[in-house]
């Protein structure tokens, strides 16, 4: 009986750890995607505001 309860406690603890790890991975993925979208938006704005002149500005 004691061994069965020990296995049950280990299984429940394993599920808690797995859930925490999955939450951590998806949380990091969320922030990477948010920062990527912000970076793409900044690059797009920089391209739009740079202008269309073909001659280099050497001054």
N, C-alpha and C positions, 0 to 999 in steps of 0.2 A: 504493500500500500504506500509506503514511504517513497519507494522508487518511482512509482507512477506519479505521485505529486511532484517529485523533483523534476521529472521529465515535462510535466505540464508547466511548471514554473519556468523552466528553460525555454520551452516553446513560446510562452507569452513574452518573455524577455527578448527572445530573438525577433518576434514580430514588432516589438517596440523599437528595437535597434534598426531593423529593416525599414520601418516607416520613417524614422528619423533621418536615415541616410537618403531615402528617396525624396523626402521633403527638402533636404539640403541640396541635393543635385538639381531638383527642379527650381528651387529658389535661386541658385547660382545661374542656371540657364536663363531664367527670367531676366536677371540683371544684365547678363551678357547681351541678350536680345534688345533690351531697352537701350543700353549704351551703343549698340550697333546702329539702331535706328536713329539715335541722336547724332552719331557720327556721320551717317549718310546724309541726314538733313543739313548738317553744317557744311559738308562738302558740296552739296547741291547749291546752297545759298552762296558759297564762295565762288562757285563757277558762274552763277548768274550775275553776281555783282562785280566780277572781274572785268567785264566788258568784252567787246568784240574786236578790238584793235589787233591787227596782225603784226604791226611793227613793234619791235621790242623797245622798251623804255630804258635807255642807257644813261639817263641823267642821274 
